[in-house]
Amino acid sequence: MSLFERLQQAGNFKLHIGGEWRDSSDGAALAVFDPATEQSVAEIPSASVEDARLAVDAAADAFTDFAAMSPVSRAEILRSAYELMTGKADELAGLIVLEMGKAYAEARAEVVYAAEFFRWYAGEATRNIGYLNTAPAGDKRILAIHQPIGVSLLVTPWNFPAAMATRKIAPAIAAGCSMVLKPASDTPLTALAVAKILEKAGLPPGVLNVLPSRRSGEVVNAMLSDQRVRNLSFTGSTEVGQLLLEQCSRRVVRASMELGGNAPLVVFEDADLDEAVAGCMIAKMRNGGQSCIGANRLIVHEAIATEFSGKLCDAMSEVKMGPGMEAGVTLGPLINEQAVRDMVRMTEECIDAGASLELGGSAPESAGYYFAPTLITAVAPDNPILSREIFGPIAPVVTFESEEEAIRLANNSELGLAAYVFTGDFARGLRISEAIEAGMVGINRGLISDPAAPFGGVKESGLGREGSHEGLHEFLETKYISADW
């Protein structure tokens, strides 16, 4: 029996409130679909505003005792969760494939990455370090300590249903916060499976509450309006993030935001082209391009643009598209029908603006939300596709002549989450990395995510950082104590 079947049989695909698995207060339900078949695979409760109130009640009731728990006890819970999650990596990967559609190998890699947040923050739980010093005037001591901020609302997207959950849950536990997790309505099953793992790891009831819901706006708004909710951690689009920031401002709720991206991938004439193509395939095609740090704009020096595009076309041609559990598949379906329509529209608009289609550009007529790997060259700097977060397997190539032009093209976006630079001159790589307006830069590599590294962006790509020691502080408040002894 699969993990999905076992959890379904045990009644764990329900709302998780105060340590109990329950139906929605009004009986509403949401269907979960397999994007590879377009068929419903599960029907689970859809939380209401009343359920949101109950979840905040549970989190508020659990907070004081959990905040007082010793750091090493919280660390042991996280370490146990890491062991349990790692032990179920294969089954969890299958669950991700079922509801999200990504290729199995990528799904399993996501589970391993997601579990690492539990292991990393098991260590960070014991490193909530303040400081003590003498005031310059010598009249007192300045003591600074960090305390858990309180009930936190976590809102996660569908594209990495395990990793986006653990990247928020783990530091909240390490800091001593209770929380309510609102997972994406397209992929709620993995979040519920993670909640079950934490339950088995010994997390006290009410510390983590999980509310799947199709009524996302109503449910999130109700919780943000509750005086007991003191923190919001959101990952999603810039547009939704801006609306949530407006609401946070009404009660001065602290917010960390990991928002949209439009990552440039800059290839200089001295780059190792095979290395650049391999890195581009990761940065562009990982998760079918459905990643906030995915390479959206391939900015290639004109001297090597033709050769680079040819090698990239060959690599993209070898991608096998199909259901994620099928052997050899490296590109699964997109998340839904709207995503496919968006890919078709962006491709057509890009070509209509004068670009050249080298590969793909269409969706197969078979069942499933598929879109072929697509390479577009001769893209003008003002082509509309360069200003959009593609979120799919479309790779547009624009050329440049000088470093200054490359930097200008890379920074020509309101978003600044990630960027990639390929060059044979490491000094140049560092120089360009400093000049690019992005929160994260990969030099000669297409994979940059790491639980020990600060993840986040600049400009309209977000506020705050996740992962690393900095991620712990998103769930802590600094308190200054003045004393004279």
ZAMARGU-4260 file (C-alpha; in steps of 0.2 Angstrom, whole numbers, plus 5000, padded with zeros to 4 digits):
<rodrens>
0) 5000/5000/5000 | 5007/5017/4995 | 5009/5032/5007 | 4995/5040/4999 | 4983/5025/5001
5) 4989/5023/5019 | 4986/5041/5024 | 4969/5041/5015 | 4964/5026/5024 | 4970/5033/5041
10) 4960/5049/5038 | 4975/5060/5037 | 4969/5069/5021 | 4959/5081/5031 | 4961/5098/5040
15) 4974/5097/5054 | 4969/5108/5068 | 4975/5106/5086 | 4982/5089/5083 | 4966/5082/5076
20) 4961/5077/5058 | 4944/5084/5054 | 4932/5089/5041 | 4928/5107/5036 | 4915/5115/5047
25) 4903/5118/5033 | 4906/5102/5024 | 4915/5110/5009 | 4927/5100/4999 | 4940/5102/4986
30) 4946/5090/4972 | 4964/5087/4969 | 4969/5083/4951 | 4983/5073/4943 | 4990/5086/4930
35) 4996/5071/4919 | 4979/5064/4917 | 4968/5078/4921 | 4958/5066/4933 | 4953/5069/4951
40) 4964/5058/4963 | 4957/5064/4979 | 4943/5075/4988 | 4948/5083/5004 | 4940/5096/5016
45) 4941/5114/5010 | 4943/5125/5025 | 4931/5139/5029 | 4933/5155/5039 | 4927/5146/5054
50) 4940/5133/5052 | 4953/5147/5051 | 4947/5154/5068 | 4949/5137/5075 | 4966/5135/5069
55) 4972/5151/5076 | 4964/5146/5092 | 4974/5130/5092 | 4990/5139/5088 | 4987/5153/5101
60) 4984/5140/5114 | 5000/5130/5110 | 5011/5145/5108 | 5016/5148/5126 | 5021/5131/5131
65) 5030/5128/5115 | 5040/5144/5116 | 5045/5139/5133 | 5051/5122/5127 | 5070/5120/5128
70) 5079/5123/5112 | 5087/5106/5112 | 5069/5098/5114 | 5064/5107/5098 | 5080/5102/5089
75) 5076/5084/5093 | 5059/5085/5085 | 5066/5093/5070 | 5080/5079/5069 | 5067/5066/5071
80) 5056/5074/5057 | 5072/5073/5046 | 5075/5055/5049 | 5056/5051/5046 | 5055/5061/5030
85) 5071/5054/5023 | 5065/5037/5026 | 5049/5040/5016 | 5057/5049/5002 | 5052/5037/4989
90) 5034/5037/4994 | 5033/5056/4997 | 5041/5058/4979 | 5027/5048/4972 | 5014/5059/4981
95) 5022/5075/4974 | 5021/5067/4956 | 5003/5062/4959 | 4997/5080/4963 | 5010/5091/4955
100) 5016/5081/4940 | 5035/5084/4941 | 5046/5070/4935 | 5050/5057/4949 | 5068/5060/4950
105) 5065/5079/4953 | 5051/5075/4965 | 5063/5064/4975 | 5077/5077/4975 | 5064/5089/4982
110) 5060/5078/4996 | 5078/5076/5001 | 5080/5095/4999 | 5065/5098/5010 | 5070/5086/5023
115) 5087/5095/5024 | 5078/5110/5032 | 5073/5100/5047 | 5091/5094/5049 | 5098/5112/5047
120) 5086/5120/5059 | 5088/5106/5071 | 5106/5114/5073 | 5099/5132/5072 | 5087/5129/5086
125) 5101/5129/5099 | 5110/5145/5091 | 5097/5158/5095 | 5111/5169/5101 | 5109/5187/5108
130) 5123/5199/5115 | 5128/5209/5130 | 5139/5224/5130 | 5142/5240/5140 | 5134/5256/5134
135) 5146/5269/5128 | 5142/5280/5142 | 5146/5266/5154 | 5130/5269/5164 | 5122/5252/5160
140) 5123/5236/5151 | 5114/5233/5135 | 5107/5215/5134 | 5099/5210/5118 | 5089/5193/5117
145) 5078/5185/5103 | 5061/5179/5107 | 5048/5169/5096 | 5037/5182/5087 | 5021/5172/5090
150) 5008/5164/5080 | 5014/5164/5062 | 5004/5161/5046 | 5013/5152/5032 | 5006/5152/5014
155) 5015/5141/5002 | 5014/5138/4983 | 5011/5123/4972 | 5027/5121/4963 | 5038/5113/4977
160) 5024/5107/4989 | 5036/5099/5001 | 5051/5111/5001 | 5041/5127/5002 | 5032/5120/5017
165) 5048/5114/5027 | 5057/5129/5022 | 5045/5139/5033 | 5039/5126/5046 | 5057/5121/5051
170) 5063/5139/5056 | 5046/5142/5065 | 5049/5127/5076 | 5067/5131/5079 | 5062/5148/5085
175) 5048/5142/5096 | 5033/5148/5086 | 5016/5140/5083 | 5009/5141/5066 | 4995/5139/5053
180) 5000/5133/5036 | 4989/5137/5021 | 4996/5126/5007 | 4991/5129/4988 | 4974/5122/4984
185) 4982/5113/4969 | 4994/5103/4980 | 4988/5101/4998 | 4992/5082/5000 | 5010/5084/5002
190) 5008/5097/5016 | 4996/5085/5025 | 5009/5071/5024 | 5022/5083/5031 | 5011/5087/5045
195) 5009/5068/5049 | 5028/5066/5049 | 5029/5080/5062 | 5015/5073/5072 | 5025/5056/5073
200) 5041/5066/5077 | 5033/5072/5093 | 5028/5090/5088 | 5015/5095/5101 | 4996/5097/5096
205) 4992/5114/5089 | 5010/5120/5085 | 5007/5116/5067 | 4989/5117/5059 | 4986/5114/5041
210) 4971/5122/5031 | 4969/5116/5013 | 4956/5127/5005 | 4949/5133/4989 | 4943/5149/4998
215) 4961/5155/5000 | 4957/5174/5000 | 4944/5172/5013 | 4953/5161/5024 | 4970/5170/5024
220) 4961/5187/5026 | 4952/5180/5041 | 4968/5175/5049 | 4978/5191/5045 | 4964/5201/5053
225) 4965/5191/5070 | 4975/5200/5083 | 4984/5184/5088 | 4993/5182/5072 | 5009/5192/5072
230) 5019/5186/5057 | 5016/5181/5039 | 5028/5171/5028 | 5022/5170/5010 | 5029/5163/4994
235) 5019/5166/4978 | 5017/5179/4965 | 5022/5198/4967 | 5004/5203/4964 | 4997/5193/4978
240) 5011/5198/4989 | 5007/5216/4987 | 4989/5213/4992 | 4994/5204/5007 | 5007/5217/5012
245) 4993/5230/5011 | 4983/5220/5023 | 4998/5217/5035 | 5000/5236/5036 | 4983/5238/5044
250) 4988/5228/5059 | 5007/5230/5057 | 5009/5212/5055 | 5027/5208/5051 | 5029/5199/5034
255) 5042/5190/5024 | 5039/5188/5006 | 5047/5177/4993 | 5039/5183/4977 | 5041/5182/4958
260) 5057/5181/4948 | 5063/5184/4931 | 5081/5177/4932 | 5093/5182/4919 | 5106/5169/4913
265) 5121/5178/4906 | 5134/5169/4895 | 5150/5177/4891 | 5161/5174/4876 | 5174/5165/4886
270) 5162/5153/4895 | 5164/5134/4893 | 5149/5132/4882 | 5146/5114/4887 | 5146/5119/4905
275) 5134/5134/4901 | 5122/5123/4892 | 5122/5110/4906 | 5119/5124/4919 | 5106/5132/4908
280) 5096/5115/4907 | 5095/5115/4926 | 5091/5133/4928 | 5078/5133/4914 | 5071/5116/4914
285) 5071/5111/4932 | 5053/5107/4937 | 5048/5111/4919 | 5053/5129/4921 | 5040/5131/4935
290) 5052/5139/4948 | 5053/5156/4954 | 5072/5155/4952 | 5071/5148/4934 | 5081/5156/4921
295) 5068/5167/4911 | 5080/5177/4900 | 5095/5169/4891 | 5107/5184/4888 | 5121/5177/4877
300) 5136/5186/4870 | 5133/5188/4851 | 5150/5180/4847 | 5144/5163/4853 | 5125/5165/4852
305) 5123/5154/4837 | 5134/5140/4844 | 5126/5141/4861 | 5109/5141/4854 | 5113/5125/4844
310) 5120/5116/4858 | 5105/5121/4869 | 5093/5116/4855 | 5101/5098/4855 | 5100/5097/4874
315) 5082/5102/4874 | 5077/5090/4860 | 5083/5076/4871 | 5071/5080/4885 | 5058/5066/4887
320) 5041/5073/4891 | 5027/5062/4899 | 5020/5056/4916 | 5032/5059/4930 | 5032/5041/4936
325) 5036/5034/4918 | 5054/5028/4916 | 5066/5041/4908 | 5054/5056/4909 | 5063/5072/4914
330) 5048/5084/4910 | 5031/5081/4917 | 5015/5091/4914 | 5012/5109/4919 | 5001/5112/4934
335) 4985/5115/4925 | 4976/5120/4909 | 4978/5139/4912 | 4997/5136/4913 | 4997/5128/4895
340) 4987/5142/4888 | 4999/5155/4895 | 5014/5146/4887 | 5005/5146/4870 | 5000/5164/4871
345) 5018/5170/4877 | 5026/5160/4863 | 5014/5167/4849 | 5017/5185/4856 | 5036/5182/4856
350) 5036/5176/4838 | 5024/5189/4832 | 5036/5202/4839 | 5050/5196/4827 | 5058/5182/4836
355) 5062/5165/4828 | 5055/5148/4835 | 5069/5135/4835 | 5061/5121/4844 | 5044/5116/4852
360) 5031/5130/4854 | 5016/5119/4855 | 5005/5108/4867 | 5002/5090/4862 | 4983/5085/4860
365) 4985/5070/4872 | 4978/5071/4889 | 4988/5080/4902 | 4994/5098/4904 | 5009/5097/4893
370) 5019/5109/4884 | 5035/5105/4873 | 5052/5112/4877 | 5053/5128/4868 | 5068/5138/4862
375) 5066/5155/4854 | 5081/5165/4847 | 5083/5182/4839 | 5073/5190/4853 | 5074/5209/4853
380) 5078/5218/4870 | 5060/5225/4870 | 5051/5209/4866 | 5037/5207/4879 | 5042/5189/4884
385) 5058/5197/4893 | 5047/5206/4905 | 5037/5191/4911 | 5039/5177/4923 | 5037/5163/4911
390) 5035/5149/4923 | 5036/5136/4910 | 5049/5127/4898 | 5051/5142/4886 | 5069/5148/4883
395) 5071/5165/4875 | 5088/5170/4869 | 5093/5189/4867 | 5111/5194/4863 | 5123/5207/4869
400) 5140/5215/4864 | 5148/5222/4880 | 5148/5219/4899 | 5139/5235/4901 | 5125/5230/4890
405) 5124/5213/4898 | 5121/5221/4915 | 5109/5233/4908 | 5098/5219/4900 | 5100/5209/4916
410) 5094/5223/4927 | 5080/5228/4916 | 5066/5220/4927 | 5056/5225/4942 | 5060/5208/4949
415) 5077/5203/4957 | 5076/5186/4964 | 5090/5176/4956 | 5103/5177/4942 | 5116/5166/4933
420) 5133/5170/4926 | 5144/5159/4915 | 5161/5165/4911 | 5179/5158/4911 | 5185/5173/4921
425) 5181/5171/4939 | 5185/5190/4943 | 5173/5195/4929 | 5160/5183/4937 | 5161/5191/4954
430) 5161/5209/4946 | 5145/5205/4936 | 5137/5196/4951 | 5140/5212/4961 | 5132/5223/4948
435) 5117/5212/4945 | 5102/5217/4955 | 5097/5201/4962 | 5097/5193/4979 | 5106/5177/4973
440) 5118/5174/4959 | 5125/5157/4953 | 5142/5158/4945 | 5145/5144/4932 | 5131/5134/4940
445) 5113/5132/4937 | 5107/5126/4954 | 5109/5138/4969 | 5097/5132/4982 | 5104/5127/4999
450) 5096/5126/5016 | 5112/5134/5023 | 5111/5149/5011 | 5100/5164/5013 | 5086/5163/5000
455) 5077/5179/4994 | 5077/5193/4982 | 5077/5212/4980 | 5066/5225/4972 | 5049/5217/4969
460) 5055/5200/4972 | 5052/5200/4991 | 5057/5205/5009 | 5067/5195/5021 | 5077/5178/5018
465) 5073/5160/5020 | 5086/5147/5025 | 5102/5150/5033 | 5103/5158/5051 | 5094/5173/5043
470) 5079/5162/5041 | 5078/5159/5059 | 5076/5177/5063 | 5061/5179/5052 | 5052/5171/5067
475) 5060/5180/5081 | 5059/5197/5089 | 5073/5207/5096 | 5071/5213/5114 | 5083/5225/5122
480) 5085/5225/5141 | 5093/5239/5150 | 5102/5234/5166 | 5115/5241/5178 | 5123/5229/5191
</rodrens>
